[in-house]
Amino acid sequence: MAHTRQEEGLVPAHAGTLARTHEGKPGLPRGRSRLPLTAVRASQRERLLRSVIATVCETGYPAVTVADIVRRARVSRAAFYAHFADKEECFLAATGEGRQLMISRVVAATRALPPDVPDEQALRAACRAFLAFLAAEPAFARVFYIDMPAAGPRAVERLEAGCRRFADLNQRWHERARSRHPEWPAVPYDAYPALAGATAELVRSIVRTGETESLPNLEDTLVSLHLAVLAGRPWPAGAGG
């Protein structure tokens, strides 16, 4: 007998705001509503995006149907098709918005620092914000790192685009740091997506076990990994203990 991820203990009870659905709650008012049409449509879209994250997180992308999504969103099937052509389009929109929010949190964390902050501290702030976001949004983390690679070519392209975005952030940080640390090595561009890919694999290995809340424990590892490659710094003594 097949079990859902929730039954297997891989989906946490608190799945995060990006997967907070309206299942079991009232739907939007039917017929004439005091809400403006734009507000109704915005609410429908938000409900659908959260619903697809929650549903895919629990059962996996292939098993999810439009009926599952609208049931948890508490909107009609007609409302679904007013926003999205199919399940894939809804899924890509939801993961795309989550990815943008994740990147925005990282960028905001570094921009909040004083301009003369040490480069290692800026790197640490970025890693901390990245891991904290995923730990707070475990359903999105599972969908993004586990389900996206298996959701078809378009999803894989979006995932690769996210990796390139993080690679570009790595490059910008490194180039700025090298202007203040000329002894740091120059590296080929391939080093930046390699670090982004390694980071994704470390995250994926933890998310896959359902221990997403422990992701912040990766902070020292990620900082040391980036400094080893981009600053030529030896790995901290005792790190393997």
C-alpha positions in Angstrom: 0.0 0.0 0.0 1.4 3.4 -1.0 1.9 6.0 1.7 2.0 9.7 1.4 5.1 11.6 2.5 3.0 13.0 5.4 2.3 9.4 6.6 6.0 8.6 6.3 7.0 11.6 8.4 8.7 13.5 5.6 6.3 16.5 5.7 6.3 18.6 8.9 3.1 19.6 10.6 3.9 23.3 10.1 4.8 23.5 6.4 5.3 27.3 6.2 3.4 30.3 4.9 3.9 29.3 1.2 1.9 26.1 1.8 -0.8 27.5 4.1 -4.0 26.4 2.4 -7.7 27.1 3.0 -8.7 23.5 3.2 -11.5 23.2 5.7 -12.1 27.0 5.7 -14.8 29.0 3.9 -14.3 29.7 0.3 -14.6 33.1 -1.3 -18.1 34.6 -1.3 -20.2 33.4 -4.2 -22.2 35.7 -6.5 -22.0 39.4 -6.0 -19.2 40.3 -3.6 -18.3 43.5 -1.9 -14.7 42.7 -2.8 -13.4 44.3 -6.0 -12.9 41.9 -8.9 -9.1 42.5 -8.8 -9.0 41.6 -5.1 -11.0 38.4 -5.7 -8.7 37.3 -8.5 -5.6 38.1 -6.4 -7.0 36.0 -3.5 -7.9 33.1 -5.9 -4.4 33.1 -7.3 -2.7 33.2 -3.9 -4.9 30.3 -2.7 -4.0 28.2 -5.7 -0.3 28.9 -5.4 -0.3 27.9 -1.8 -2.4 24.9 -2.5 -0.2 23.4 -5.2 2.9 23.7 -3.0 1.1 22.0 -0.1 -0.4 19.2 -2.3 2.8 18.5 -4.2 4.7 18.4 -1.0 2.5 15.7 0.5 2.0 13.5 -2.5 4.6 14.3 -5.2 4.0 16.2 -8.4 2.9 13.3 -10.7 0.0 12.3 -8.4 -1.5 15.8 -8.0 -4.5 16.7 -10.0 -6.3 20.0 -10.7 -9.1 18.7 -8.5 -6.7 18.3 -5.6 -5.5 21.8 -6.0 -8.9 23.5 -6.2 -10.2 21.5 -3.3 -7.5 22.7 -0.9 -7.6 26.2 -2.3 -11.4 26.4 -1.8 -12.0 27.9 -5.3 -13.8 26.6 -8.3 -12.3 24.7 -11.2 -13.4 27.6 -13.4 -11.4 30.0 -11.2 -8.4 27.7 -11.6 -8.6 27.8 -15.4 -9.1 31.6 -15.4 -5.5 31.8 -13.9 -3.6 28.8 -15.3 -3.8 26.6 -18.3 -3.0 23.5 -16.4 -1.3 21.9 -13.3 2.2 22.5 -14.7 1.6 26.2 -15.2 0.3 26.6 -11.7 3.2 24.7 -10.2 5.8 26.7 -12.1 4.2 29.9 -11.0 4.2 28.8 -7.4 7.8 27.6 -7.4 8.9 30.7 -9.3 7.4 33.1 -6.8 8.9 31.1 -3.9 12.3 31.1 -5.6 12.2 34.8 -6.1 11.2 35.3 -2.4 14.1 33.1 -1.4 16.6 35.1 -3.4 15.1 38.4 -2.2 15.7 37.3 1.4 19.3 36.6 0.7 19.9 39.9 -1.1 18.0 41.9 1.6 20.2 40.3 4.3 23.4 41.5 2.7 22.1 44.9 1.8 21.1 45.5 5.4 24.8 45.2 6.5 27.0 48.3 6.8 29.1 48.9 3.6 32.4 48.3 5.4 31.4 45.0 6.9 34.0 42.2 6.5 33.5 40.1 3.4 33.2 36.9 5.4 30.5 38.4 7.5 28.5 39.3 4.3 28.9 35.8 3.0 27.8 34.4 6.4 24.7 36.6 6.4 23.7 35.4 2.9 24.1 31.8 3.9 22.2 32.3 7.1 19.3 34.0 5.4 19.1 31.3 2.7 19.1 28.5 5.2 16.7 30.2 7.5 14.2 30.8 4.7 14.2 27.2 3.7 13.9 26.0 7.4 10.9 28.3 7.8 9.3 27.1 4.5 9.8 23.3 4.6 7.0 22.5 2.2 8.5 24.8 -0.4 12.0 23.5 0.3 10.8 19.9 -0.4 8.9 20.9 -3.6 11.8 23.0 -4.9 14.6 20.6 -4.2 12.9 17.2 -4.5 9.9 17.6 -6.8 11.2 20.2 -9.3 13.9 17.9 -10.9 11.2 15.3 -11.6 8.5 17.7 -12.8 9.5 17.9 -16.5 11.9 19.9 -18.7 10.4 23.3 -18.0 10.7 22.8 -14.2 14.3 21.7 -14.7 15.0 24.8 -16.7 13.6 27.0 -13.9 15.7 25.1 -11.3 18.8 25.6 -13.4 17.9 29.3 -13.7 17.8 29.5 -9.9 21.2 27.9 -9.7 22.6 30.5 -12.2 21.1 33.3 -10.1 22.9 32.1 -7.0 26.1 31.7 -9.1 25.8 35.3 -10.2 25.4 36.4 -6.6 28.6 34.4 -5.7 30.5 36.0 -8.5 29.4 39.6 -7.5 30.4 38.9 -3.9 33.7 37.4 -4.9 34.7 40.2 -7.3 33.9 42.8 -4.7 35.8 40.9 -2.0 38.9 40.6 -4.3 39.0 44.3 -4.7 39.7 44.4 -1.0 41.7 41.2 -0.8 44.0 41.0 -3.9 45.6 37.9 -2.4 42.4 36.0 -3.0 42.5 33.8 -6.1 40.8 34.5 -9.4 38.6 31.6 -10.4 36.9 30.5 -13.7 33.2 31.3 -13.9 32.5 27.6 -13.6 33.5 27.7 -10.0 30.4 29.8 -9.1 27.7 27.5 -10.5 29.8 24.6 -9.0 29.4 26.1 -5.6 25.7 26.8 -6.1 25.2 23.2 -7.2 27.1 21.8 -4.2 25.0 24.0 -1.9 21.8 22.7 -3.6 23.0 19.1 -3.1 23.8 19.5 0.5 20.4 21.1 1.1 18.6 18.4 -1.0 20.2 15.6 1.1 18.8 17.1 4.3 15.4 18.0 2.9 14.9 14.5 1.5 15.1 13.0 5.0 12.4 15.4 6.3 14.8 17.2 8.6 14.5 20.6 6.9 14.4 22.4 10.3 18.1 21.4 10.8 19.2 23.3 7.7 20.7 26.2 9.6 23.3 23.8 10.9 24.8 23.9 7.5 25.9 27.5 7.9 29.5 26.9 8.9 30.0 24.2 6.2 28.7 26.5 3.5 30.8 29.5 4.6 33.9 27.3 4.8 33.3 25.7 1.4 32.9 29.1 -0.3 36.0 30.5 1.4 38.0 27.5 0.5 37.3 27.9 -3.2 37.0 31.7 -3.5 39.4 32.9 -0.9 41.9 30.0 -1.0 41.4 29.6 2.8 42.2 26.2 4.5 39.3 24.3 5.9 38.9 25.2 9.7 41.0 23.0 12.0 38.9 20.3 13.7 36.0 20.6 11.2 36.2 16.9 10.5 35.8 15.9 14.1 
